[in-house]
Amino acid sequence: MIEQVESKIHVLIVDDIPETRENVRKLLYFEKDIDVVGAAASGYEGIEMAKDLRPDIVLMDINMPDIDGISATESISQSVPDVQIIMMSVQGETDYLRRSMLAGAREFLVKPFSADDLIASIRRVYQLKPKTAPVQPETLRPQPAVSARGQQAEIRVREGEIVAVYSPKGGSGCSTIATNLALALKEKDETVVLVDGDLQFGDVAVLLNLQANRTISDLVHHTDTLDADFLSDVLLAHPSGMKTLLAPPRPDVAEMVTADDMRAILRNLMLLYDYAIVDTASYLDDVVLTILEISDWILLVMTPDIPTIKNVRLFLEALDALDYIGKTKLVVNKIGRKDGITEKDIAAHIKHPVWATVPRDNGTVSAAANQGIPVVISSHKSAVAKSITRVADLLRAETAKEAERPRDKAAKLAAKTTTGKLLGSIFG
């Protein structure tokens, strides 16, 4: 009888202290499913060994004399994207953790750690590793688009638009704008999917009064084999006919969805719909950064108050460094005469034009949220509904203009995110 040999988890250790390298090796020695394939004494050596050995996991020390672990992690993530990295450090501060995650690390271990913690971390991160190479965009076959009238349209010959709705300050009304914008576009006979990218605390299901019995977490183990049929099984239909991809049911489940998962999902939705509207969280993690990177448009939502203006100004500096300003449209929400801060004041302070405004109408918006019926349906004659419909018109006009310019969209969607380094340097 031939005994079946299970595949092992190949691990590379990168640490400039010989004793640490040896101790980590000893901690893993008796684990039958883990094999240490190499040990590097510097960041540069670790980068080269990662390229040559292609390990499943790299255990990376954060402080090294030649090149620090964060820079080495960025280099490995870009050159060998299928390698998963676990950062090791004697510093456990939040800033180190944040910078490590932005660089591409999957987990963060504070020294000294136990054998149990190390082994559990390796096995957990290994489960996040893509088991097969992702399908490149050019190999995906366009699928028939379905019109708002329920009839099958011609085979799609152009790619749809990915629109991120983001604010660096919570409470700015991103979910309300994203939800109503998607419905307004649907009313224009566009094919639309609304994606709840606020994975931990998404509100799209509540705002649309939908039961989240199928969510984005149902796709995470299948992103390498996604097709129109499988996506259709997970997407939920709103009574308007608009399709939705809802956030996971619990915050802890959100950790299952990686940046690579989100990239693959949006890449497929782009081939099926005219617009994928993505509501995002207000923080910056790897998933949100990826959404912002691959989006054709970023609707930057803000309210007319000093703290939000400060955050938006800082965020615009980051977008300028990343060359994303051209695709960023500033939307001022909840604007009104009593605020004392006008759109001219905002534009002058942050040095960026206001693209659209949405008036303050707390009563109408709150009632719509409580009923689960968005304002463009429940109060379509209200000033809020009309202004969001105007945003939809502006977006369609921008899309029409942009369609005249050739773009290598497939290359953008296939690329690994590089936003972490610059955003980390600005906000860190």
C-alpha positions in Angstrom: 0.0 0.0 0.0 1.4 3.4 -1.0 1.2 6.0 1.7 0.0 9.3 0.5 2.4 12.1 1.4 0.8 15.4 2.4 2.2 18.6 1.1 4.3 20.5 3.6 4.3 24.2 4.4 7.6 25.6 3.2 9.0 28.3 5.5 11.9 30.8 5.0 13.3 32.6 8.1 14.7 36.1 7.7 16.5 37.5 10.8 19.9 39.1 11.2 20.5 37.4 14.6 21.8 33.9 14.3 20.4 32.8 17.7 16.9 33.8 16.6 17.1 32.0 13.3 18.2 28.8 15.1 15.5 29.1 17.9 12.8 29.6 15.3 14.1 26.6 13.4 14.0 24.5 16.6 10.4 25.5 17.4 9.3 24.2 14.0 11.6 21.1 13.8 9.1 18.5 15.1 6.1 19.8 13.0 5.5 17.2 10.3 3.6 19.6 8.1 6.2 22.4 8.2 9.6 22.4 6.5 12.1 25.2 7.0 13.7 25.5 3.5 16.1 28.3 4.2 17.3 31.0 6.6 18.5 34.5 5.5 20.7 36.8 7.6 19.6 40.1 6.0 16.7 41.7 4.3 18.4 41.7 0.9 19.3 38.0 1.2 15.8 37.3 2.3 14.4 38.9 -0.9 16.7 36.9 -3.1 16.0 33.6 -1.3 12.3 34.2 -1.5 12.6 34.6 -5.3 14.7 31.5 -5.6 13.0 29.2 -3.1 9.4 30.4 -3.5 8.4 29.4 0.0 4.8 29.4 1.2 5.6 31.5 4.3 8.4 34.0 5.1 9.0 34.8 8.8 10.4 38.3 8.5 12.2 40.3 11.3 11.2 43.9 11.2 14.6 45.4 12.4 17.6 44.6 10.3 20.7 46.6 9.5 20.8 46.6 5.7 17.1 46.9 4.8 14.3 46.8 7.3 11.6 44.1 7.2 8.9 46.4 6.0 10.8 47.4 2.9 11.8 43.7 2.3 8.2 42.7 2.7 7.1 45.3 0.1 9.7 44.0 -2.3 8.8 40.3 -1.9 5.0 41.1 -2.1 5.6 42.8 -5.5 8.1 40.3 -7.0 6.8 37.0 -5.5 3.1 37.8 -4.8 2.1 34.2 -3.9 4.5 34.2 -0.9 2.7 35.0 2.4 4.7 37.0 5.0 4.5 37.0 8.8 6.3 39.9 10.5 8.3 39.4 13.7 9.3 42.2 16.0 10.1 43.0 19.6 8.0 46.2 19.2 4.3 45.6 19.4 3.1 49.2 18.8 0.1 49.8 16.6 2.2 51.8 14.1 4.5 48.9 13.4 1.5 46.6 12.9 -0.2 49.0 10.6 2.9 49.6 8.5 3.5 45.9 8.3 0.0 45.2 7.1 0.2 48.0 4.5 3.5 46.5 3.2 1.8 43.2 2.6 2.4 41.1 5.8 -0.5 38.8 6.8 0.2 38.6 10.5 2.4 40.2 13.2 4.1 38.2 15.9 5.6 40.0 18.9 8.9 38.5 20.3 9.3 36.5 22.3 6.5 34.2 21.1 5.6 30.7 22.0 5.9 27.7 19.7 2.1 27.3 19.8 1.6 30.9 18.7 4.2 30.6 15.9 2.8 27.3 14.5 -0.8 28.5 14.7 0.1 31.7 12.8 2.0 29.8 10.1 -0.9 27.4 9.6 -3.5 30.1 9.6 -1.7 32.3 7.1 -1.0 29.2 4.9 -4.8 28.8 4.6 -5.0 32.3 3.2 -2.5 31.4 0.4 -4.1 31.2 -3.0 -3.9 27.5 -4.0 -3.7 28.3 -7.8 -2.6 31.3 -9.7 -5.4 33.8 -10.4 -6.9 33.9 -13.8 -5.6 36.9 -15.8 -8.2 39.4 -16.9 -7.5 38.8 -20.6 -8.4 35.1 -20.3 -11.8 35.8 -18.8 -14.6 35.6 -21.4 -17.1 38.5 -21.4 -20.5 37.4 -20.3 -23.9 38.6 -21.6 -25.1 41.7 -19.8 -28.7 41.9 -18.7 -30.5 45.1 -19.3 -32.8 46.9 -16.8 -35.8 45.6 -18.8 -34.8 42.0 -18.1 -33.7 41.2 -21.7 -30.3 39.8 -22.6 -28.2 42.4 -24.2 -25.4 42.0 -26.6 -22.1 40.4 -25.5 -20.2 43.1 -23.6 -17.4 44.6 -25.7 -16.3 47.1 -23.1 -15.4 46.8 -19.4 -17.6 48.3 -16.7 -16.6 51.0 -14.3 -15.5 50.4 -10.7 -16.5 53.3 -8.5 -15.3 53.5 -4.9 -17.3 55.6 -2.4 -14.9 56.5 0.4 -14.5 59.0 3.2 -11.6 59.3 5.7 -14.1 60.2 8.4 -16.9 58.0 9.6 -20.4 59.3 9.6 -20.0 61.2 6.3 -22.8 59.3 4.6 -20.8 57.0 2.3 -23.3 54.1 2.5 -26.3 56.4 1.9 -24.7 57.9 -1.2 -23.3 54.6 -2.5 -26.7 52.9 -2.1 -28.8 55.7 -3.7 -26.2 56.3 -6.4 -26.4 52.7 -7.5 -30.2 52.8 -7.6 -30.1 56.1 -9.6 -27.8 54.6 -12.1 -30.1 51.6 -12.4 -32.9 54.0 -13.2 -30.8 55.2 -16.1 -31.0 51.7 -17.6 -27.4 50.9 -16.6 -26.6 47.4 -15.3 -25.4 47.9 -11.7 -24.0 45.9 -8.8 -23.6 47.4 -5.4 -20.7 45.9 -3.4 -20.5 46.4 0.4 -16.8 46.8 0.9 -17.1 47.8 4.5 -16.5 44.2 5.4 -16.7 44.5 9.2 -19.7 46.8 9.7 -21.4 47.2 6.3 -24.8 48.8 6.2 -25.9 48.1 2.7 -28.2 45.2 3.8 -29.9 47.4 6.4 -30.3 50.3 4.0 -31.9 48.1 1.4 -33.8 45.9 3.8 -32.2 42.7 2.5 -31.5 39.5 4.4 -27.8 38.7 4.2 -28.1 35.0 3.7 -25.4 35.1 1.0 -22.4 37.4 1.3 -19.0 38.1 -0.1 -17.5 35.6 2.3 -19.1 32.8 0.2 -16.8 33.7 -2.6 -13.4 33.7 -0.9 -12.5 30.1 -1.5 -13.5 30.3 -5.1 -12.0 33.5 -6.5 -9.8 31.5 -8.9 -12.8 29.8 -10.5 -15.4 32.6 -10.5 -17.8 32.8 -13.4 -21.1 34.5 -14.1 -23.2 31.6 -12.9 -21.4 31.3 -9.6 -21.5 35.0 -9.0 -25.2 35.1 -9.8 -25.8 32.5 -7.1 -24.2 34.7 -4.4 -25.5 38.1 -5.6 -28.8 39.2 -4.0 -31.4 41.1 -6.1 -33.0 44.2 -4.7 -36.7 44.6 -5.7 -35.6 47.3 -8.1 -33.6 44.7 -10.1 -30.2 46.0 -8.9 -27.8 43.3 -7.8 -25.9 43.5 -4.5 -22.9 41.8 -2.9 -23.3 42.1 0.8 -20.7 42.3 3.6 -20.0 39.2 5.8 -22.5 38.6 8.6 -20.0 39.2 11.5 -16.9 41.3 11.9 -14.7 38.2 12.6 -15.7 36.6 9.3 -14.5 39.7 7.4 -10.9 38.6 8.1 -11.5 35.8 5.6 -11.7 38.3 2.7 -8.3 39.3 1.4 -7.2 42.1 -0.9 -6.6 39.5 -3.6 -10.1 38.1 -3.1 -11.5 41.6 -3.6 -9.4 42.3 -6.7 -10.6 39.0 -8.3 -14.3 39.6 -7.4 -14.3 43.2 -8.8 -12.4 42.1 -11.9 -15.2 39.6 -12.7 -18.0 42.1 -11.8 -16.4 44.6 -14.2 -17.0 42.2 -17.0 -20.7 41.7 -16.2 -22.0 45.2 -15.2 -21.8 48.7 -16.4 -21.0 49.9 -12.9 -19.8 48.3 -9.7 -20.4 50.8 -6.9 -18.3 49.9 -3.9 -19.1 51.3 -0.5 -15.9 51.2 1.6 -14.9 51.5 5.2 -13.4 54.7 6.5 -10.1 53.2 7.6 -7.3 52.1 5.4 -6.4 48.4 5.3 -5.2 46.2 2.5 -8.7 45.6 1.1 -9.7 49.3 1.1 -6.3 50.3 -0.5 -6.8 47.7 -3.2 -10.4 49.0 -3.9 -9.1 52.5 -4.2 -6.2 51.4 -6.5 -8.2 49.5 -9.0 -11.2 51.8 -9.1 -11.9 53.9 -12.2 -13.4 56.6 -10.0 -13.1 57.5 -6.3 -16.0 59.5 -5.0 -14.4 61.2 -1.9 -17.3 62.0 0.4 -17.0 64.6 3.1 -19.2 66.8 5.4 -18.6 70.5 6.0 -16.9 70.4 9.3 -13.3 71.1 10.4 -12.2 67.5 11.4 -13.4 66.1 8.2 -11.8 68.8 6.1 -8.5 68.1 7.8 -8.7 64.4 7.1 -9.8 65.0 3.5 -6.9 67.4 2.9 -4.4 64.8 4.2 -6.0 62.1 2.1 -5.8 64.2 -1.0 -2.1 64.7 -0.4 -1.8 60.9 -0.4 -3.9 60.6 -3.6 -1.7 63.2 -5.3 1.4 61.2 -4.4 -0.2 58.1 -5.9 -1.4 60.0 -9.0 -5.0 59.3 -8.2 -6.2 62.9 -8.2 -7.5 62.7 -11.8 -10.0 60.0 -10.9 -11.1 61.5 -7.6 -14.3 63.4 -7.4 -15.1 65.4 -4.2 -18.7 65.1 -3.0 -19.7 67.4 -0.1 -22.6 65.7 1.8 -25.0 67.3 4.3 -24.3 70.8 3.2 -26.6 73.7 4.3 -26.7 77.4 5.0 -26.5 76.9 8.8 -23.1 75.2 8.7 -21.1 78.4 8.1 -18.7 76.5 5.8 -19.5 76.8 2.1 -18.3 74.6 -0.8 -16.1 77.6 -1.9 -14.5 77.6 1.6 -13.8 73.9 1.3 -12.4 74.0 -2.2 -10.1 76.9 -1.2 -8.8 75.1 1.9 -8.1 71.7 0.4 -7.1 73.0 -3.0 -9.4 70.6 -4.8 -12.7 71.5 -6.7 -16.0 70.3 -5.3 -17.6 68.0 -7.9 -21.0 67.7 -6.4 -23.0 68.5 -3.3 -25.8 66.8 -1.4 -28.0 68.9 0.9 -28.6 68.2 4.5 -32.0 66.6 5.2 -31.6 64.5 8.3 -35.3 63.7 8.6 -35.7 62.3 5.1 -32.5 60.3 5.1 -33.1 58.9 8.6 -36.6 57.8 7.7 -35.3 56.1 4.6 -32.7 54.3 6.5 -35.1 53.1 9.2 -37.6 51.9 6.6 -34.9 50.2 4.4 -36.2 52.2 1.4 -33.5 54.5 -0.1 -34.5 58.2 -0.7 -34.3 57.9 -4.5 -37.3 55.5 -4.2 -39.1 56.6 -1.1 -38.7 60.4 -1.6 -37.6 60.7 -5.2 -38.8 64.4 -5.3 -36.7 65.4 -2.3 -33.6 67.6 -2.7 -31.4 64.8 -1.5 -32.8 62.3 -4.1 -32.5 64.9 -6.9 -28.9 65.7 -6.0 -27.8 62.1 -5.9 -29.5 61.6 -9.3 -27.5 64.5 -10.5 -24.3 62.7 -9.2 -25.3 59.7 -11.3 -25.7 62.0 -14.4 -22.3 63.5 -13.7 -20.7 60.1 -13.3 -22.2 58.8 -16.6 -20.8 62.0 -18.4 -17.4 61.4 -16.9 -17.5 57.8 -18.0 -18.4 58.8 -21.5 -15.5 61.2 -21.7 -13.1 58.7 -20.3 -14.2 56.0 -22.8 -12.7 58.0 -25.6 -9.2 57.5 -24.0 -7.5 54.1 -24.2 -6.7 52.5 -20.8 -4.8 49.3 -20.0 -7.4 48.3 -17.5 -6.5 44.6 -17.4 -2.9 45.5 -16.4 -4.2 47.7 -13.6 -6.5 44.9 -12.2 -3.7 42.3 -12.4 -1.1 44.5 -10.7 -0.3 44.1 -7.0 -1.2 47.1 -4.8 1.6 49.6 -4.1 -0.4 52.2 -2.3 0.6 51.0 1.2 4.1 52.5 1.1 3.0 56.0 0.1 -0.1 56.1 2.3 1.9 54.8 5.2 4.6 57.4 4.7 2.0 60.2 4.6 -0.2 59.1 7.5 2.5 57.4 9.5 
